[in-house]
């Protein structure tokens, strides 16, 4: 998600429609600030979907600079985020 200070109404509508009937969990990769991401995360939570607490913040645009300019540290952070997110979902379902 690219989290700017102002998000399109259509995106807000989509987030607010993510009920548990549509999605059990949502995990976020965010290009933006935690403050801007908080609004998106709150929309999804208010819709009733469980949100993974660990958010991966990236800089430089999505889709996460694939194939270009991703440092080893960014790759490791993404791998750690994936592992933590999968563990969070698995533990919640146990």
N, C-alpha and C positions, 0 to 999 in steps of 0.2 A: 504494500500500500504506500502510495506517496501521500504523506500527511502534510498538507499545507495549512496555512492559517484559515483558508476558506475552501471547503470541499463542495463539489457540485451537489445539488439537491437530489439528483438521481442516485448518487453514491450513498448519501445519507439514507434514502429510502431503502436501498439494497441492504445496508447494514441493519437497519431497524426491522427488516423482514426476516432476519436469520433466526427463526424460532427453532426449538429443538426438533420440530417436525422436519425442518430443512437441513439442520446441521447439529450434530452432537457436540462438537468441539470446534473452536476456531483458534488457530495459532497465527501470530502476526510477525511478518518481516516488514519493517517500516523504514522508509526513506523520509525522515523528518524528525522533529523533536518529540520528546516524551510528552510535552504539553499538548501538542497538536494530535498526537496519537491517542491521548487519553479520551478525547471526544469520540473517536471512532470505536475504541474499546468499550466505552460506556454504552454507546448505541447497541452494540452486539450483546452486551450483558443484559441490558434492559429488555431486549427481545427474548431473553430466556436461554440463550445458548451459553454453554460453558466456555470460558476463555482461558487458554493456557497463560499462566502468569508470566512466563519467561518470554519477553519480546526481544527479537533480534533487530537492532538498529543498524542500518547501513547508510553510507554516504555515497552520493554520486549517481543516484537514479536507479530505477528498477528496469529490467529485471536483474538486479544485483550485479550489474556490470559483468554478466556472464561472458566468459571467453576473453575478457580484456581487462587488464589492470587490477585483478584481484590478488592481493598480497597473500603470502603464506599465513599471516596472522588472521586475515579475514576468512580464509578457507577454514582454519582451525576453529575460529569463533562460530562459523556456520555449522561445522560438524558437531561441536559441543552443544550448540543450540538444538540441533536435530535430535541428538541423543537425550538431552534433558526433556525436550518436548514429548518424545515418545515414551520416556519413563513416566512423565507426569500423567499422560493419558492412560498408560497401562496400569499405574497404581490406582487411578480413580475408578477403573473398571473392575479392579480386583475385589 
